[in-house]
Amino acid sequence: MGYKKIETYDEEVTNSLSKKYAEIIGELGEDVTRQGLEKTPERVAKAMQFLTHGYQVDVEALLSQAIFEENYDQMVIVKDIEVYSMCEHHMIPFFGKAQVAYIPNGKIVGLSKIPRLVDALARRLQVQERLTNQIRDSLQKVLNPAGVAVVIEAQHLCMQMRGVEKQHSFTTTSAFSGEFLNSDKTREEFIDLIK
């Protein structure tokens, strides 16, 4: 019987992208008909659809399907959420971890929805600064909590593989709202808890 992986891609988009990637590979000086590259244009076309599938996700609907009324008003933190995204400037990956917290205001969200939100927003052409703000703003809009905190630490291959070529650099971004923005004590507690 063997193994069969089931993936779904838009056939029209895959065909269109495949032709374009074949042209790009040829323009780079490669022979797209050689054995190792024969299926590369199609593989890249499918990979790019996967790496940018966040455009197909309605993040408000994603969060809204798992909101529950709950009388809990202390910090909720989901730590070390893996982030994989594509830099919109060079279309080269950046990756790292996100720390996301919120203080409920009568409503909580299913815990798995927070990593799903991060993934949906990361799987687009992005800059880390915007991604950080989008995560904060999405949670704030849908849950209306007392506050949201987001910290992302990531490595950018556009800085490591090209350009400045600094292999051990990390970029840290943060975004706060509500109590995390207005209360030093709350913000410091969050920072202590994610260390």
NORVENBEL-V814797 format. One record per residue. N is the residue number from 1. PSI is psi as a letter, one per 30 degrees, with the letter a starting at -180 (* if undefined). NEAR is the number of other ideal C-beta (glycine too) atoms within 10 Angstrom. D_CENTER is the distance of its C-alpha to the mean C-alpha in Angstrom with 2 decimals. Layout:
# NORVENBEL-V814797
N:PSI:NEAR:D_CENTER
N:PSI:NEAR:D_CENTER
This chain:
# NORVENBEL-V814797
1:e:3:35.64
2:l:3:32.76
3:k:4:29.03
4:j:5:27.33
5:k:4:23.60
6:j:4:22.83
7:k:7:20.13
8:k:7:20.19
9:l:16:19.79
10:j:13:21.45
11:e:8:24.61
12:e:8:25.47
13:e:13:22.17
14:e:16:22.36
15:e:14:25.96
16:e:12:25.37
17:e:20:22.54
18:e:18:24.63
19:e:13:27.57
20:e:13:25.72
21:e:19:24.22
22:e:20:27.76
23:e:12:29.09
24:e:13:26.62
25:e:16:27.49
26:e:14:31.14
27:f:8:30.87
28:f:8:29.56
29:g:6:32.85
30:l:14:31.99
31:j:11:33.88
32:f:15:31.47
33:f:9:34.27
34:l:9:34.57
35:e:7:33.77
36:f:8:30.54
37:f:15:29.05
38:e:13:30.54
39:g:10:27.49
40:e:17:24.87
41:e:22:24.41
42:e:17:23.69
43:e:13:21.35
44:e:17:19.34
45:e:21:19.44
46:e:18:18.06
47:e:14:15.39
48:e:16:14.17
49:e:18:14.24
50:e:10:12.15
51:f:17:9.52
52:g:16:9.45
53:f:14:10.29
54:f:19:8.04
55:f:10:11.06
56:f:11:13.20
57:k:16:11.83
58:j:9:13.79
59:e:21:11.85
60:e:12:15.29
61:e:9:16.89
62:e:17:14.34
63:e:21:15.14
64:f:13:18.75
65:f:10:19.67
66:h:13:19.76
67:k:14:21.30
68:k:10:24.46
69:k:8:27.19
70:k:12:27.78
71:i:7:29.98
72:k:13:27.73
73:g:11:27.23
74:l:8:25.92
75:k:19:22.54
76:k:16:19.95
77:k:14:17.40
78:j:18:14.68
79:l:13:14.37
80:h:10:12.74
81:k:20:9.53
82:k:12:8.22
83:k:23:5.05
84:k:14:5.43
85:l:26:5.24
86:k:22:8.59
87:k:18:10.75
88:f:11:12.52
89:e:12:15.75
90:f:15:16.39
91:h:12:13.85
92:k:15:13.60
93:k:16:10.70
94:k:24:9.48
95:l:14:8.54
96:b:21:9.57
97:k:15:9.59
98:k:28:9.05
99:k:20:12.28
100:k:24:12.61
101:l:25:16.14
102:l:27:18.23
103:j:22:21.99
104:l:21:23.09
105:h:15:25.69
106:f:13:27.24
107:k:15:24.12
108:l:18:21.55
109:k:24:18.58
110:k:12:18.29
111:e:11:16.43
112:f:10:14.36
113:f:21:12.97
114:e:23:11.06
115:e:16:8.85
116:e:17:8.77
117:e:26:7.86
118:e:27:4.84
119:e:19:4.01
120:e:22:5.85
121:e:23:4.70
122:e:26:1.82
123:h:20:4.92
124:l:19:7.18
125:k:14:9.33
126:l:21:8.28
127:k:16:10.01
128:e:21:8.99
129:e:13:11.65
130:e:14:10.63
131:e:23:7.07
132:e:23:9.22
133:e:17:11.78
134:e:20:10.04
135:e:26:9.06
136:e:23:12.70
137:e:16:14.25
138:e:21:13.06
139:e:25:14.46
140:e:16:17.43
141:e:12:18.29
142:e:19:18.26
143:f:21:19.69
144:h:12:21.75
145:l:24:21.75
146:f:20:23.90
147:l:24:20.92
148:k:24:17.24
149:k:29:15.99
150:k:28:12.62
151:k:19:12.66
152:k:25:10.18
153:k:16:12.06
154:l:22:11.01
155:k:16:13.17
156:j:24:13.25
157:f:15:15.24
158:f:16:16.55
159:f:19:18.41
160:e:16:19.42
161:f:12:20.51
162:a:10:21.96
163:b:13:23.11
164:f:9:23.91
165:h:9:23.24
166:j:10:22.66
167:f:8:21.56
168:g:6:21.10
169:k:11:19.35
170:l:10:16.36
171:k:15:14.83
172:k:11:14.53
173:l:18:13.55
174:l:18:14.58
175:k:22:15.07
176:l:19:17.84
177:l:20:19.82
178:b:19:23.11
179:e:20:24.64
180:f:27:22.09
181:e:15:22.97
182:f:12:26.67
183:j:16:27.62
184:e:9:27.69
185:e:8:28.60
186:e:20:25.61
187:e:18:23.17
188:e:11:25.10
189:e:17:25.03
190:e:23:21.23
191:e:14:21.13
192:e:8:23.86
193:f:13:22.18
194:f:17:18.93
195:*:6:21.04
